Amino acid sequence: MERPFPTVAVVGLGTMGAGVAVAVARSGRRVIGVEAGPTQAVRALARIEASTARAVARERLTAEERTALLALIEVGDDLAAAAQADLVIEEVPEDLELKRGLFAELDRICPPETVLATGTTALSVTRIAAATARPERVLGVHFFNPVHSMKLVEVVRTVLTSPRAAEQVAELARDLGKEPVAAGDRAGFIANGLLFAYLNQAAAMFESRYATREDIDAAMRLGCGLPMGPLALLDLIGVDTARTVLEAMYEQSKDRLHAPAPILGQLVAAGLLGRKSGRGFYTYEAPGSSTPVAEEAAAAEARPAGREVRSVGVCGSGTMATGIVEVFAKAGLPVLLAARSQEKAERAKAQLAKSLERSVAKGRLTEQARDAALALVTPTGGYQDLADVDLVVEAVAEDLAVKRELFTALDRIVKPGAVLATTTSSLPVISCATATSRPQDVIGMHFFNPAPAMKLVEVVSTVLTAEDVTATVLELCAKVRKHPVECGDRAGFIVNALLFPYLNDAVRMLAEHYATVDDIDTAMKLGCGYPMGPFELLDVVGLDVSLTIEKVLHQEFREPGLAAAPLLEHLVAAGCLGRKTGRGFRDHARR
Ligand SMILES: NC(=O)c1ccc[n+]([C@@H]2O[C@H](COP(=O)([O-])OP(=O)(O)OC[C@H]3O[C@@H](n4cnc5c(N)ncnc54)[C@H](O)[C@@H]3O)[C@@H](O)[C@H]2O)c1
């Protein structure tokens, strides 16, 4: 294809427009910048000069490249100059009437073949296109901030946009070194559509005081590998902007999960917009600062000291049990590894030895440390050996009947005052607790897989858990170098309750033919910095496991938007469970 759009006009040279103008000029194209008035034009040019000077200082650009690209950019305040362009990219403030007026004007000024693109985040591209007489040549081109480093560009087609115009804009994006993905005209497009629904749930979770802001943020960073926690991200994006995007999403979807959480409106009304105003969910050193200040601990109720834990028991012989044994042993705690038979326990210890061996081979563990850890682990085929341990963690099959039976047995065997913990990820902790005569001593310790590597532990207290039991587990987590977050005993705890609705939204987006598996994965990785796209993650976790968790969440909250996407159910019914069966959302066998 010949190089599309040799001359590009950029209207509005603020945060986004200035970045787009520089990116386009770097590709050797002529850029006609248009601002609202002469003062704004002077300021815009100064902004472009300053940002490119910074790029030279940071060695992202040579001085010669800077001179060459600045020579390609002209900035004025007369919209008529846009008539010389092959493509006009609009980057004025997010206001429908402003954008519609501008497009009507551009439609009069520009020759009929000129393509007009809007940079809107959440407004309807279709309604903007309707202000012109050339809707087939109007589309959305959604860059991400900061334009120079963010590779994602969403190319948004309305029902009227010609495929050729969309393909040419995608080609331009590739020419700028970006990765274009194709999206339809829906508020939020792909990346923000999936991201903001999740941010909204996190805000609602905070608002209901289910967990603290620090714990919600740490849980998503450490449990999912996200670059930032959701509440810190809301502060960065701007609480007002987030609320506007969610309003637009709700307007179109009528999905209650998109209705902005009331706390967002309260923060906006109070002028607490996030980093830019110095306070949002967190308080910052100054407006514009990224450094949060520690606030006075809200009259931190003195928590009782935890109970002493000198030895632990782990029940089970699977992946989680073995991983948890490794965590304790490496921290120097004697561990009884209790399985259903001596043979299973021995085999689990052999697994552990292999895992430690791998750490030694990778230089992460010394041979002495390996030997010391192994020496602390005693395999046993009888739960009666757990009589004297101070804390037991149960990691047997995710089946309530099996777990309750085990807790009843532990209640008979283990000495009074010991803490009994379950690693369940989807069953109620309280149902384990009531299988004993000492529910105050029962708590959830939700480790993540692989336990030795994942820092997070969700510490789940039931309505009956004693405060010193919670304290015991928090202290133990610190001792074994895990990051504990505290939450209550409801479905999904923090991480799964925020993660799986997002994964389900992605499946729905796919089922509606809104975007492809690859484009959705790319959008989340490049637009939001996620380590994996939703479909990659679903295939790794297992579609059956994901479906179970989604059903538990829906059953708990009865939120219509949480109902598992039918496509997920169909794939599970068809035996497409992800990597483990060779096929899920992608075909792994053929790769
Ligand atoms: N900031 C982001 O993170 C981000 C990311 C992606 C998309 N967007 C979208 O990009 C668009 C631009 O946002 P921004 O953050 O760059 O805003 P901004 O406020 O930084 O810049 C807007 C610029 O447009 C100029 N302007 C206003 N009216 C004009 C007119 N009639 N003619 C010419 N110029 C005019 C203003 O002087 C200002 O310089 C919005 O639609 C926004 O939703 C923003």
The ligand as an ORCA input file, in Angstrom:
! r2SCAN-3c Opt
* xyz 0 1
  N      -5.418     12.970     28.120
  C      -5.558     11.689     27.882
  O      -5.040     10.855     28.631
  C      -6.314     11.218     26.667
  C      -6.048      9.940     26.149
  C      -6.687      9.526     24.977
  C      -7.613     10.364     24.361
  N      -7.892     11.588     24.905
  C      -8.854     12.437     24.175
  O      -8.105     13.330     23.371
  C      -8.826     14.525     23.191
  C      -7.936     15.707     23.612
  O      -7.666     15.601     25.000
  P      -6.426     16.316     25.721
  O      -6.191     15.571     26.982
  O      -5.320     16.447     24.759
  O      -7.050     17.734     26.056
  P      -6.281     19.121     26.359
  O      -7.222     19.927     27.142
  O      -4.921     18.848     26.899
  O      -6.073     19.751     24.903
  C      -7.124     20.278     24.121
  C      -6.548     21.387     23.249
  O      -7.539     21.773     22.300
  C      -7.486     23.175     22.135
  N      -8.768     23.596     21.593
  C      -9.933     23.823     22.238
  N     -10.885     24.210     21.359
  C     -10.311     24.225     20.139
  C     -10.777     24.555     18.844
  N     -12.037     24.924     18.621
  N      -9.917     24.487     17.811
  C      -8.636     24.107     18.012
  N      -8.135     23.780     19.223
  C      -8.977     23.846     20.275
  C      -7.176     23.687     23.525
  O      -6.615     24.979     23.459
  C      -6.173     22.640     24.026
  O      -4.849     22.988     23.719
  C     -10.094     14.415     24.024
  O     -11.154     13.985     23.200
  C      -9.736     13.320     25.026
  O     -10.854     12.638     25.492
  C      -7.235     12.031     26.023
*
